[in-house]
Amino acid sequence: MQINPTSAHNDTAAYLAALAYAERRALHSFFDQHVIEDDTRVYIAIDEGDYGALPMALIDRVVHTVPGGMSDEF
């Protein structure tokens, strides 16, 4: 039996890769990490600090947020 990968599998793999990157990056950041989906089902992770206040176009495409793991409070 041969198993052919599907586009749903590729979408899931891309999402999980972006999520893993966001989780790793969040450990060392004061800012939230967002996983963004574009129109072609490509997922990327962005740092909220890279963009300042996120524009609505990006906010509408956020599919998951990982809170920043660092704090400057003692």
C-alpha positions, 0 to 999 in steps of 0.5 A, spaced: 500 500 500 502 506 498 500 512 501 500 519 497 501 525 501 495 530 501 495 538 501 491 537 507 498 533 510 502 539 507 498 544 510 498 541 517 506 540 516 507 547 515 502 549 520 506 545 525 513 547 523 511 555 524 508 553 531 514 550 533 518 556 531 514 561 534 514 557 541 522 556 540 522 564 539 517 566 544 522 563 550 527 568 548 522 574 547 518 579 550 513 579 545 508 575 543 509 570 537 504 570 532 503 564 527 500 567 520 496 564 514 496 567 508 491 566 502 495 560 499 495 556 506 503 558 507 504 559 515 509 564 518 511 566 525 512 573 526 514 577 532 510 582 535 516 587 536 518 586 529 512 590 527 509 594 532 502 595 533 500 589 528 495 592 522 488 589 521 490 585 515 495 581 519 491 581 525 485 578 521 490 572 519 493 570 526 491 563 527 495 562 533 499 566 538 504 564 543 505 569 549 512 571 550 516 568 555 521 573 558 519 578 563 522 584 565 518 584 572 522 582 578 
